[in-house]
């Protein structure tokens, strides 16, 4: 990965964020360490997780991903070399965005991550039962205390994002520097339009999740094929639509022109979109990483972007 880093407030992040949702789920600690090592060796510095990962797995309680990352940071002694993003609001023991919940949850995340600060702290889901003044006040307190460097939002409406940004500006509080929307070639409506406009107007960078649509945009899910993956059922849903098939065909065409992997082109399309700083993609194995890291080395032409836009419209 050779491209220059992008700014997120005071942070500087690589063009691909490594998703940590698989750590402690489909990747055990040894596999996770190997992926993290290879990601950093490949030029990456931006690792994304959440306190709730992976509470959905039978026997897990949430915090498994943070624990794996914390053990890796401690064993490698490289805390200052990486940007760690995690989230608050969805852990079974710390649901919602009340001030008390945020301040308890951050200490639990810090303990699991074995660090004294979090670089980028997201509100995982908006909690409309809580006024923006309360959760922004709590997040600002964490920044003032040095527990958090920058704050961000995920899964928030355009209206609440704008309200939050305006409140921070008016009151001189910590301000969202990034937004993590669900956004990819086969899921454009959730971000494009009003939400993207608010981000652009306010200088908020987008860090899209599900960048590869649960693996569908890697190209490994095709008609009459079977893939052994925990996400295969979700990914295969896109094959049932004409749009999904059109997108794969367009990706194949562009990938062939660049001698690149389909996943690389799907990420390159995202990276070329206004406001996007770094798409998030996860890798269960080291073998899956090169196609992700190569996003920095592929620049799509206007004609290629138009082809992909038309196929995914």
PAMI-743669 format. One record per residue (C-alpha): residue in three letters; y, x, z. Coordinates in pm, whole numbers, padded with zeros to 5 digits, always signed. Example, Ala and Ser with C-alpha at 12.3 -4.5 7.8 and 13.67 -1.06 7.14 Angstrom:
! PAMI-743669
Ala-00450+01230+00780;Ser-00106+01367+00714;
//
This chain:
! PAMI-743669
Unk+00000+00000+00000;Unk+00313+00172-00124;Unk+00595-00085-00118;Unk+00884-00057+00123;Unk+00883-00253+00447;Unk+01081-00575+00491;Unk+01316-00655+00781;Unk+01241-00930+01032;Unk+01543-00915+01255;Unk+01521-00573+01423;Unk+01158-00530+01309;Unk+01032-00361+00994;Unk+00706-00496+00853;Unk+00464-00401+00577;Unk+00422-00630+00273;Unk+00093-00772+00403;Unk+00038-00912+00751;Unk-00319-00883+00875;Unk-00444-01212+01018;Unk-00625-01179+01347;Unk-00788-01522+01356;Unk-01130-01374+01269;Unk-01129-01120+01554;Unk-01367-01241+01823;Unk-01488-01516+01590;Unk-01656-01411+01263;Unk-01584-01042+01331;Unk-01709-00889+01655;Unk-01516-00616+01833;Unk-01671-00325+01641;Unk-01610-00496+01305;Unk-01257-00589+01410;Unk-01177-00231+01513;Unk-01301-00107+01173;Unk-01080-00357+00989;Unk-00776-00274+01204;Unk-00828+00099+01153;Unk-00861+00059+00776;Unk-00556-00170+00758;Unk-00336+00083+00936;Unk-00482+00370+00733;Unk-00390+00171+00420;Unk-00025+00151+00521;Unk-00020-00178+00711;Unk+00167-00225+01039;Unk+00198-00605+01088;Unk-00079-00778+01286;Unk-00071-01154+01343;Unk-00261-01343+01611;Unk-00220-01633+01856;Unk-00316-01704+02216;Unk-00538-01994+02101;Unk-00757-01779+01869;Unk-01045-01864+01879;Unk-01077-02153+02124;Unk-01243-02369+01855;Unk-01561-02160+01871;Unk-01827-02291+02112;Unk-01824-02069+02421;Unk-01477-01929+02355;Unk-01174-02016+02568;Unk-00888-01886+02355;Unk-00740-01538+02378;Unk-01042-01366+02222;Unk-00840-01228+01930;Unk-00562-01098+02156;Unk-00824-00930+02376;Unk-00983-00751+02079;Unk-00642-00635+01954;Unk-00543-00524+02303;Unk-00861-00320+02341;Unk-00796-00163+02000;Unk-00437-00075+02087;Unk-00549+00083+02414;Unk-00827+00283+02251;Unk-00609+00408+01965;Unk-00288+00470+02162;Unk-00079+00346+01870;Unk+00121+00061+02021;Unk+00458+00186+01894;Unk+00326+00219+01538;Unk+00240-00149+01485;Unk+00421-00482+01495;Unk+00225-00737+01698;Unk+00294-01106+01643;Unk+00138-01375+01861;Unk+00206-01741+01936;Unk+00255-01983+02224;Unk+00193-02353+02263;Unk-00164-02423+02151;Unk-00387-02242+02406;Unk-00596-02497+02601;Unk-00442-02378+02928;Unk-00085-02345+02796;Unk-00013-02641+02570;Unk+00338-02734+02462;Unk+00674-02561+02484;Unk+00808-02632+02828;Unk+00990-02339+02985;Unk+00723-02301+03253;Unk+00442-02304+02996;Unk+00608-02041+02777;Unk+00675-01809+03070;Unk+00318-01836+03200;Unk+00161-01805+02856;Unk+00353-01491+02761;Unk+00225-01308+03069;Unk-00132-01407+02983;Unk-00084-01281+02625;Unk+00069-00954+02744;Unk-00228-00897+02975;Unk-00481-00960+02698;Unk-00288-00746+02449;Unk-00261-00469+02713;Unk+00105-00414+02634;Unk+00436-00478+02805;Unk+00609-00631+02503;Unk+00536-00856+02205;Unk+00722-00773+01886;Unk+00733-01122+01735;Unk+00665-01432+01944;Unk+00613-01763+01763;Unk+00629-02118+01886;Unk+00292-02215+01735;Unk+00363-02586+01690;Unk+00684-02771+01754;Unk+00680-02982+02070;Unk+00927-03263+02012;Unk+00894-03378+02373;Unk+01092-03066+02468;Unk+01460-03019+02382;Unk+01540-02712+02175;Unk+01771-02600+02457;Unk+01471-02567+02693;Unk+01233-02366+02478;Unk+01504-02152+02322;Unk+01640-02080+02668;Unk+01295-01971+02783;Unk+01238-01755+02474;Unk+01582-01598+02515;Unk+01496-01513+02875;Unk+01185-01332+02751;Unk+01393-01131+02504;Unk+01643-01045+02777;Unk+01357-00937+03004;Unk+01214-00708+02734;Unk+00886-00898+02711;Unk+00960-01010+02353;Unk+01160-00835+02081;Unk+01212-01117+01828;Unk+01125-01488+01813;Unk+00991-01704+01531;Unk+00862-02054+01457;Unk+00547-02193+01297;Unk+00469-02552+01201;Unk+00818-02689+01245;Unk+01017-02943+01046;Unk+01328-02853+00850;Unk+01535-03071+01082;Unk+01412-02906+01403;Unk+01438-02559+01252;Unk+01800-02619+01157;Unk+01873-02769+01499;Unk+01716-02467+01670;Unk+01908-02215+01463;Unk+02237-02398+01517;Unk+02177-02414+01893;Unk+02099-02042+01916;Unk+02412-01957+01717;Unk+02631-02187+01925;Unk+02498-02073+02262;Unk+02448-01705+02180;Unk+02074-01721+02244;Unk+01786-01541+02073;Unk+01748-01678+01721;Unk+01441-01738+01506;Unk+01412-01453+01254;Unk+01093-01573+01085;Unk+00907-01887+00993;Unk+00531-01912+00949;Unk+00457-02202+00711;Unk+00132-02316+00549;Unk+00203-02196+00195;Unk-00004-02081-00100;Unk-00065-02152-00469;Unk-00259-02471-00398;Unk-00047-02584-00100;Unk+00318-02568-00201;Unk+00462-02898-00082;Unk+00457-02810+00288;Unk+00713-02534+00242;Unk+00896-02563-00089;Unk+01195-02793-00075;Unk+01387-02873+00243;Unk+01211-02629+00475;Unk+01247-02337+00234;Unk+01610-02431+00178;Unk+01685-02418+00552;Unk+01515-02078+00575;Unk+01709-01942+00278;Unk+02046-02072+00400;Unk+01995-01919+00743;Unk+01838-01586+00648;Unk+01500-01671+00802;Unk+01207-01486+00646;Unk+00882-01665+00565;Unk+00544-01522+00669;Unk+00300-01770+00511;Unk-00039-01847+00666;Unk-00346-01969+00475;Unk-00208-01742+00202;Unk-00550-01741+00033;Unk-00631-02106+00107;Unk-00923-02031+00340;Unk-01063-01790+00082;Unk-01041-02020-00221;Unk-00776-01800-00383;Unk-01002-01495-00366;Unk-01185-01643-00664;Unk-01526-01628-00500;Unk-01554-02007-00482;Unk-01649-02136-00827;Unk-01822-02447-00962;Unk-02197-02437-00897;Unk-02170-02142-00658;Unk-02253-02120-00289;Unk-02074-01885-00047;Unk-02202-01801+00302;Unk-01880-01826+00502;Unk-01752-02015+00805;Unk-01467-02138+00584;Unk-01667-02226+00272;Unk-01656-02603+00319;Unk-01276-02601+00350;Unk-01226-02363+00060;Unk-01464-02551-00167;Unk-01254-02868-00133;Unk-01000-02719-00374;Unk-01265-02705-00647;Unk-01281-03085-00651;Unk-00932-03108-00802;Unk-00811-03032-01153;Unk-00527-02837-00996;Unk-00764-02603-00815;Unk-00955-02528-01134;Unk-00630-02473-01329;Unk-00504-02229-01065;Unk-00827-02027-01079;Unk-00804-02007-01457;Unk-00444-01886-01442;Unk-00529-01634-01171;Unk-00817-01500-01382;Unk-00580-01449-01676;Unk-00317-01264-01473;Unk-00573-01061-01279;Unk-00730-00940-01603;Unk-00389-00830-01733;Unk-00331-00619-01420;Unk-00692-00511-01373;Unk-00652-00655-01024;Unk-00851-00880-00796;Unk-00778-01253-00802;Unk-00682-01238-00432;Unk-00427-00966-00504;Unk-00257-01180-00769;Unk-00250-01486-00542;Unk-00079-01279-00272;Unk+00157-01121-00527;Unk+00267-01470-00634;Unk+00353-01550-00272;Unk+00530-01216-00222;Unk+00749-01293-00524;Unk+00875-01623-00381;Unk+01226-01647-00234;Unk+01241-01583+00143;Unk+00880-01455+00169;Unk+00861-01126+00362;Unk+00486-01084+00397;Unk+00194-01321+00341;Unk-00080-01326+00605;Unk-00442-01267+00506;Unk-00743-01190+00720;Unk-01040-00967+00650;Unk-01376-00998+00823;Unk-01499-00669+00677;Unk-01339-00344+00562;Unk-01466-00415+00208;Unk-01232-00717+00188;Unk-00919-00515+00266;Unk-00839-00324-00057;Unk-00767-00640-00255;Unk-00527-00754+00018;Unk-00344-00425+00060;Unk-00301-00398-00318;Unk-00041-00678-00309;Unk+00225-00410-00271;Unk+00122-00248-00598;Unk+00126-00557-00824;Unk+00453-00692-00962;Unk+00414-01008-01168;Unk+00621-01068-01482;Unk+00838-01377-01525;Unk+00584-01509-01776;Unk+00298-01459-01529;Unk+00490-01630-01250;Unk+00566-01919-01486;Unk+00197-01949-01580;Unk+00093-01964-01214;Unk+00375-02204-01127;Unk+00274-02441-01405;Unk-00094-02430-01311;Unk-00018-02501-00946;Unk+00255-02761-00996;
//
